[in-house]
Amino acid sequence: MPTDDYYAEIETINNRVFVLAKGDTYGGDTVFTLGTSALVHEINEAFDPEIYSINEVKGMLAINYFPGTTIYNSDLTVNAYFGNYAFGAQVKSNKITFGNSQYWIADND
């Protein structure tokens, strides 16, 4: 049965290549790293329901999804997670950046 899986984005961070793979099933999105001859699944987390984007922030990988953004250290351990705004709403993050000594999120709401 054909699927609608595809590679949506590619990002190079500190000489490592990250690829966002979009799946057609609920929670089917994931991020791979590019190995010497294949894509490698190194981030063993579920991103439900979907990943919106990946980007570099402060030299680290950021995965933007609903409900939030997770930023990973170079060894792919979690550096930070942003999931709820101070007023309680969940973040539907498209991209995150850092400036003026704080993180800024472009979201869907």
C-alpha positions as CSV (number, residue, x, y, z in Angstrom):
1,M,0.0,0.0,0.0
2,P,1.6,3.4,-1.0
3,T,2.2,5.9,1.7
4,D,2.6,9.7,1.8
5,D,5.9,9.5,3.8
6,Y,8.5,12.0,2.7
7,Y,11.6,14.0,3.8
8,A,10.5,17.5,4.6
9,E,13.6,19.3,5.8
10,I,17.3,19.0,6.2
11,E,19.5,21.0,8.6
12,T,23.3,20.9,9.2
13,I,24.4,21.7,12.8
14,N,28.0,21.3,13.9
15,N,28.9,19.2,10.8
16,R,26.0,16.8,11.5
17,V,23.2,16.5,9.0
18,F,19.6,16.1,10.4
19,V,16.7,15.0,8.3
20,L,13.0,15.5,9.2
21,A,10.9,12.6,7.9
22,K,7.2,13.1,7.7
23,G,5.0,10.0,8.1
24,D,1.4,9.6,7.1
25,T,0.3,8.0,10.4
26,Y,-0.4,9.7,13.7
27,G,2.9,10.2,15.4
28,G,4.8,9.0,12.4
29,D,7.2,11.9,12.1
30,T,10.8,11.5,13.1
31,V,14.3,13.0,12.8
32,F,17.2,11.0,11.4
33,T,20.9,11.8,11.3
34,L,22.9,11.1,8.2
35,G,25.4,8.4,8.7
36,T,28.2,7.4,6.3
37,S,25.9,5.4,4.2
38,A,22.4,5.6,5.6
39,L,19.9,7.5,7.7
40,V,20.2,6.7,11.4
41,H,17.4,6.9,14.0
42,E,19.2,8.3,17.1
43,I,16.4,10.3,18.8
44,N,14.2,7.7,20.4
45,E,11.2,9.9,21.3
46,A,7.7,10.0,20.0
47,F,6.5,13.3,18.6
48,D,2.7,13.2,18.7
49,P,0.9,14.2,16.7
50,E,3.4,15.7,14.3
51,I,6.7,17.6,13.9
52,Y,6.3,21.0,12.3
53,S,10.0,21.7,11.6
54,I,13.6,21.4,12.7
55,N,16.1,24.2,13.1
56,E,19.4,25.2,14.7
57,V,19.4,27.4,17.8
58,K,22.6,28.3,19.7
59,G,24.4,25.5,17.9
60,M,21.9,22.8,18.9
61,L,19.1,20.9,17.2
62,A,15.6,22.1,17.9
63,I,12.6,20.0,17.0
64,N,9.4,22.0,16.8
65,Y,6.2,20.1,17.2
66,F,2.8,20.1,18.9
67,P,2.9,20.6,21.9
68,G,6.2,22.4,22.0
69,T,9.9,22.5,21.2
70,T,12.7,20.3,22.4
71,I,16.3,21.5,22.1
72,Y,19.0,18.8,22.1
73,N,22.7,19.0,23.1
74,S,25.3,17.7,20.6
75,D,25.1,14.2,22.2
76,L,21.3,14.3,21.6
77,T,20.4,14.6,25.3
78,V,17.7,17.1,26.1
79,N,18.9,20.6,26.8
80,A,15.6,22.4,27.1
81,Y,11.9,21.8,26.5
82,F,9.2,24.5,26.0
83,G,5.7,23.2,26.2
84,N,3.3,25.6,27.8
85,Y,3.0,29.4,27.8
86,A,2.7,31.2,31.2
87,F,-1.0,31.6,30.6
88,G,-1.5,27.9,30.1
89,A,-1.9,27.3,26.4
90,Q,0.2,24.6,24.7
91,V,2.8,25.7,22.2
92,K,2.3,24.8,18.6
93,S,5.8,25.7,17.6
94,N,6.9,26.3,14.1
95,K,10.4,27.6,14.9
96,I,12.5,28.8,17.8
97,T,15.3,31.3,18.0
98,F,17.4,33.0,20.7
99,G,17.9,36.7,21.0
100,N,18.0,39.5,23.6
101,S,18.9,36.9,26.2
102,Q,15.7,34.8,25.7
103,Y,14.0,32.2,23.5
104,W,11.4,33.3,20.9
105,I,8.9,31.0,19.4
106,A,6.9,31.4,16.2
107,D,3.8,29.4,16.7
108,N,0.6,28.4,14.9
109,D,-1.8,30.4,17.2
